[in-house]
Amino acid sequence: MEALRIGTLGAARITPTALVKPAARRRDAVVVAVAARDRGRAERFAARHGIPTVHESYRALLDDPAVDAVYNPLPNGLHGSWTIAALEAGKHVLCEKPFTANAEEARAVAAAAERSGLVVMEAFHYRYHPLAQHVRTLLDAGVVGTVRRVETRMVVPLPVPGDIRWNLALAGGSTMDMGCYTVHQLRLLGDGEPTVVSATAKLLSPGIDRWMRAELSFPGGATGSIETGMLAGRPPVLDARVMGDRGVLRVTNLTAPQFFHRLTITTPERTARERVRGEPTYWYQLGAFVAAVREGAPVLTPPSDSVANMQVIDEIYRAAGLEPRRPTPVNV
């Protein structure tokens, strides 16, 4: 079977890690094209990473019959419009998180994906690593009993003032960038879809949250919280904790376990520590994307999941007295 031919929209910093390097280690995927707003930047990126084709525009890349699928790492506010454009051009899409600017736009992308019959996957790469599945299996087996509370935290400094992730016009903010992970992990570890009870934000500029904390509730009565920040004035933290009536499960670095992680289960009888070895998260994600396209394999982060995640993010912003993000106007 021929390798899946992937084109990347833009030359984002995440692209080598999320796409180029894992594709280089696989026989079933190859990066064949790149387009960027600045052709010179695209050419330098292509030369550095051995990508054979540089297109003049995103539109030209979508129209290229030699491209089977598209990786979309554009700024948050452009995710939805260019994912829909890719689907209308007949391309499968691996879209970086957050899926869209808000839940309304996520529903529009989900509808476009349904009409097209093509694969659309949100790039929550951690979800495809064996660690995430192992944690979910442990909880399903009742290792901590009935879950009473779930807490997820991702506070990692990003003190660069001009970074696009601080740009409201591009759907920026801590809850969009890192908070989407905390929301997704809260939903993975909890039981049912949560609703937002309250939220508190600290702002960098009008409308842009540099830190956010939210309290949530699950249908069965369990509670939850997320904390996220890119400029929080505190040490970095990256963990999740699940408290049940028979014990506590804690995971450090569920997001990128290939660098380091700890899984600890504490019950009245004992404390157990585990590690789940494996390849980088992005290697598993790309493999799952290819398998979904070529074999119809299941997608763990499909558009329906993305809609649910964006709904919670929108609720958090509203509860904190802020408006959900808006798509960036663009001519595709």
C-alpha positions as CSV (number, residue, x, y, z in Angstrom):
1,M,0.0,0.0,0.0
2,E,1.3,3.4,-0.9
3,A,2.2,5.9,1.8
4,L,-0.4,8.5,2.8
5,R,0.8,11.8,1.1
6,I,0.4,14.7,3.5
7,G,0.7,18.4,3.0
8,T,1.1,20.9,5.8
9,L,-0.6,24.3,5.9
10,G,2.1,26.6,7.2
11,A,5.5,26.0,8.7
12,A,4.5,26.1,12.4
13,R,7.0,25.4,15.1
14,I,5.1,22.2,16.1
15,T,5.2,20.7,12.6
16,P,8.6,19.0,12.7
17,T,7.7,17.3,16.1
18,A,4.1,16.5,15.3
19,L,4.4,15.5,11.7
20,V,7.8,15.6,9.9
21,K,9.8,13.5,12.4
22,P,7.2,10.8,13.0
23,A,6.6,10.5,9.3
24,A,10.3,10.0,8.6
25,R,10.1,7.0,10.9
26,R,7.1,5.4,9.2
27,R,6.6,3.8,5.8
28,D,2.9,4.5,5.6
29,A,3.1,8.3,5.6
30,V,5.2,10.9,3.8
31,V,5.1,14.7,3.9
32,V,5.0,15.8,0.3
33,A,4.1,19.5,0.3
34,V,4.1,22.7,2.4
35,A,2.6,26.2,1.9
36,A,3.1,29.3,4.1
37,R,2.1,32.9,3.9
38,D,5.7,33.7,3.3
39,R,7.1,31.6,0.4
40,G,10.6,32.1,1.6
41,R,9.8,30.6,4.9
42,A,8.1,27.7,3.2
43,E,11.1,27.1,1.0
44,R,13.5,27.2,4.0
45,F,11.2,24.8,5.9
46,A,11.0,22.4,2.9
47,A,14.8,22.5,2.4
48,R,15.4,21.8,6.0
49,H,13.0,18.9,6.2
50,G,13.3,17.4,2.7
51,I,9.8,18.3,1.6
52,P,9.7,18.1,-2.3
53,T,6.9,20.6,-3.1
54,V,6.4,24.3,-2.0
55,H,3.1,25.8,-2.9
56,E,2.3,29.5,-3.4
57,S,-0.7,29.4,-1.1
58,Y,-2.8,27.2,1.2
59,R,-5.4,27.1,-1.6
60,A,-2.9,25.8,-4.1
61,L,-1.8,23.0,-1.6
62,L,-5.5,22.0,-1.2
63,D,-5.9,21.8,-5.0
64,D,-2.8,19.6,-5.4
65,P,-4.0,16.1,-6.5
66,A,-0.7,14.7,-5.2
67,V,-1.8,15.5,-1.6
68,D,-4.1,13.0,0.1
69,A,-4.4,14.6,3.5
70,V,-3.7,17.9,5.2
71,Y,-2.1,18.7,8.6
72,N,-3.5,22.0,9.9
73,P,-1.3,23.7,12.5
74,L,-2.4,27.2,11.7
75,P,-3.4,29.7,14.5
76,N,-6.5,28.7,16.5
77,G,-8.8,31.2,14.7
78,L,-8.0,29.7,11.3
79,H,-8.4,26.0,12.2
80,G,-12.1,25.8,11.4
81,S,-12.2,27.6,8.0
82,W,-9.2,25.8,6.6
83,T,-10.3,22.4,7.8
84,I,-13.6,22.9,6.1
85,A,-11.8,24.1,2.9
86,A,-9.6,21.0,3.0
87,L,-12.6,18.7,3.3
88,E,-14.3,20.5,0.4
89,A,-11.1,19.8,-1.6
90,G,-11.4,16.1,-0.8
91,K,-8.6,16.0,1.8
92,H,-8.5,14.1,5.1
93,V,-7.5,16.4,8.0
94,L,-5.3,16.1,11.1
95,C,-6.1,19.4,12.8
96,E,-4.1,20.8,15.7
97,K,-5.8,21.5,19.0
98,P,-7.9,23.4,19.8
99,F,-10.2,22.2,17.1
100,T,-11.8,25.5,16.3
101,A,-12.4,29.0,17.9
102,N,-15.6,27.9,19.6
103,A,-18.2,25.2,19.8
104,E,-20.5,26.7,17.1
105,E,-17.6,26.6,14.6
106,A,-16.7,23.0,15.8
107,R,-20.3,21.9,15.0
108,A,-19.9,23.4,11.5
109,V,-16.6,21.5,10.9
110,A,-18.3,18.3,12.3
111,A,-21.1,18.8,9.8
112,A,-18.7,19.3,6.9
113,A,-16.8,16.1,8.0
114,E,-20.0,14.1,8.1
115,R,-21.0,15.4,4.6
116,S,-17.6,14.5,3.2
117,G,-17.1,11.1,4.6
118,L,-13.4,12.0,5.2
119,V,-11.3,11.5,8.3
120,V,-11.0,14.4,10.6
121,M,-8.9,14.0,13.7
122,E,-8.1,16.6,16.4
123,A,-4.4,16.3,17.4
124,F,-4.7,15.5,21.0
125,H,-1.6,13.3,20.6
126,Y,-1.5,12.2,24.2
127,R,-4.7,10.3,23.7
128,Y,-3.0,7.8,21.4
129,H,-0.2,6.9,23.7
130,P,-0.5,3.6,25.7
131,L,-0.4,5.6,29.0
132,A,-3.7,7.3,28.3
133,Q,-5.4,4.0,27.5
134,H,-3.8,2.3,30.5
135,V,-5.1,5.0,32.9
136,R,-8.6,4.7,31.4
137,T,-8.5,0.9,31.8
138,L,-7.5,1.2,35.4
139,L,-10.3,3.5,36.2
140,D,-12.8,1.3,34.3
141,A,-11.6,-1.6,36.5
142,G,-12.4,0.3,39.6
143,V,-8.8,0.7,40.9
144,V,-9.9,3.7,43.0
145,G,-13.5,2.8,43.4
146,T,-16.3,5.2,42.5
147,V,-14.8,8.4,41.2
148,R,-15.6,11.4,43.4
149,R,-13.3,14.1,42.0
150,V,-11.0,14.7,39.0
151,E,-8.4,17.5,38.9
152,T,-6.2,18.4,35.9
153,R,-3.5,21.0,35.7
154,M,-1.3,22.4,33.0
155,V,0.7,25.5,34.0
156,V,3.7,26.1,31.7
157,P,5.2,29.5,31.3
158,L,5.1,31.3,27.9
159,P,6.5,34.7,28.6
160,V,6.9,35.8,25.0
161,P,4.7,38.9,24.6
162,G,4.4,38.8,20.8
163,D,3.5,35.1,20.5
164,I,0.3,34.4,18.5
165,R,-1.1,32.5,21.4
166,W,-1.6,35.9,23.2
167,N,-3.6,37.3,20.2
168,L,-7.3,37.6,20.7
169,A,-7.9,38.1,17.0
170,L,-6.4,34.6,16.4
171,A,-8.5,33.0,19.2
172,G,-5.7,33.0,21.7
173,G,-5.5,32.6,25.5
174,S,-4.3,30.1,28.0
175,T,-7.5,28.1,28.1
176,M,-7.4,27.7,24.3
177,D,-3.8,26.7,24.1
178,M,-3.0,24.6,27.2
179,G,-6.4,24.6,28.8
180,C,-7.9,22.5,26.0
181,Y,-5.6,19.7,27.2
182,T,-6.9,20.0,30.8
183,V,-10.5,20.0,29.7
184,H,-9.9,17.0,27.4
185,Q,-8.1,15.1,30.1
186,L,-10.8,15.9,32.7
187,R,-13.4,14.5,30.3
188,L,-11.3,11.4,29.6
189,L,-10.8,10.7,33.3
190,G,-14.3,11.6,34.5
191,D,-17.6,9.8,34.0
192,G,-19.8,11.6,31.5
193,E,-19.7,15.1,30.1
194,P,-19.0,17.8,32.8
195,T,-20.7,21.1,33.2
196,V,-19.0,24.3,34.4
197,V,-20.0,25.5,37.9
198,S,-17.6,28.5,38.2
199,A,-14.4,29.9,36.7
200,T,-11.8,32.6,37.6
201,A,-9.4,34.1,35.1
202,K,-6.3,36.4,35.4
203,L,-5.8,38.5,32.3
204,L,-2.8,39.5,30.3
205,S,-4.7,42.0,28.2
206,P,-8.4,42.6,27.5
207,G,-10.1,39.3,26.7
208,I,-6.8,37.3,26.9
209,D,-6.5,34.9,29.9
210,R,-3.0,34.2,31.2
211,W,-4.4,31.9,33.9
212,M,-7.7,30.1,34.4
213,R,-9.2,27.9,37.1
214,A,-12.6,26.3,36.8
215,E,-14.8,24.1,38.9
216,L,-17.0,21.5,37.1
217,S,-19.5,18.8,38.0
218,F,-20.2,15.4,36.4
219,P,-23.7,13.9,35.8
220,G,-23.2,11.2,38.5
221,G,-22.3,13.8,41.2
222,A,-18.5,13.8,41.0
223,T,-16.8,17.2,40.9
224,G,-13.8,18.4,38.9
225,S,-11.4,21.2,38.4
226,I,-9.0,22.5,35.8
227,E,-6.1,24.9,36.2
228,T,-4.2,26.2,33.3
229,G,-1.8,29.1,32.6
230,M,0.9,30.4,30.3
231,L,1.9,33.2,32.6
232,A,0.7,32.2,36.1
233,G,3.5,33.4,38.4
234,R,4.0,30.0,39.8
235,P,6.2,26.9,39.2
236,P,5.2,24.7,36.2
237,V,2.9,21.9,36.9
238,L,1.5,19.2,34.6
239,D,-0.6,16.5,36.3
240,A,-4.0,14.9,36.8
241,R,-5.5,13.4,39.9
242,V,-8.5,11.1,40.3
243,M,-10.0,10.7,43.8
244,G,-12.3,7.8,44.4
245,D,-13.9,6.3,47.4
246,R,-11.2,3.6,47.6
247,G,-8.1,5.5,46.6
248,V,-6.3,8.1,44.5
249,L,-4.7,7.8,41.1
250,R,-2.2,10.5,40.0
251,V,-0.5,11.0,36.7
252,T,2.4,13.4,36.2
253,N,2.7,14.4,32.5
254,L,-0.1,12.5,30.8
255,T,0.4,15.0,27.9
256,A,4.0,14.1,26.8
257,P,4.9,10.9,28.7
258,Q,7.8,10.2,26.3
259,F,9.9,12.8,28.2
260,F,9.0,11.7,31.7
261,H,5.9,10.5,33.6
262,R,4.8,9.0,36.9
263,L,1.7,7.0,37.6
264,T,0.9,6.4,41.2
265,I,-2.1,4.6,42.7
266,T,-2.7,4.9,46.4
267,T,-5.2,2.8,48.3
268,P,-5.6,2.0,52.0
269,E,-3.7,-1.2,51.4
270,R,-0.7,0.0,49.4
271,T,0.9,2.5,47.0
272,A,1.8,1.3,43.6
273,R,4.0,3.1,41.0
274,E,3.9,2.3,37.3
275,R,5.5,3.4,34.1
276,V,4.2,2.8,30.6
277,R,6.9,2.8,28.1
278,G,6.4,3.5,24.4
279,E,7.1,5.7,21.4
280,P,6.6,9.4,21.4
281,T,2.9,10.4,21.4
282,Y,3.1,11.9,17.9
283,W,4.3,8.6,16.5
284,Y,1.1,6.9,17.7
285,Q,-1.1,9.8,16.6
286,L,0.2,9.7,13.0
287,G,-0.2,5.9,12.9
288,A,-3.8,6.2,14.1
289,F,-4.5,8.9,11.5
290,V,-3.1,6.8,8.7
291,A,-5.0,3.7,9.9
292,A,-8.2,5.7,10.0
293,V,-7.7,6.9,6.4
294,R,-6.5,3.6,4.9
295,E,-8.4,1.0,7.0
296,G,-11.3,2.8,8.5
297,A,-9.8,2.3,12.0
298,P,-11.5,4.2,14.9
299,V,-10.5,7.8,15.7
300,L,-10.3,8.5,19.4
301,T,-10.5,12.3,18.9
302,P,-13.2,12.7,16.2
303,P,-15.2,15.9,15.5
304,S,-18.0,14.8,17.9
305,D,-15.4,14.7,20.8
306,S,-14.0,18.1,19.6
307,V,-17.5,19.7,19.8
308,A,-17.9,18.5,23.3
309,N,-14.5,19.8,24.3
310,M,-15.1,23.2,22.8
311,Q,-18.5,23.4,24.5
312,V,-16.8,23.1,27.9
313,I,-14.1,25.7,26.9
314,D,-16.9,28.1,25.9
315,E,-18.7,27.6,29.2
316,I,-15.4,28.2,31.1
317,Y,-14.9,31.5,29.4
318,R,-18.5,32.6,30.0
319,A,-18.3,31.6,33.7
320,A,-15.1,33.7,34.0
321,G,-16.9,36.8,32.5
322,L,-15.2,36.5,29.2
323,E,-16.5,35.9,25.7
324,P,-15.8,32.6,23.8
325,R,-13.2,33.1,21.1
326,R,-14.3,34.0,17.6
327,P,-13.0,32.6,14.2
328,T,-10.5,34.8,12.4
329,P,-12.1,36.2,9.2
330,V,-10.3,34.7,6.2
331,N,-10.8,34.3,2.5
332,V,-10.2,30.7,1.6
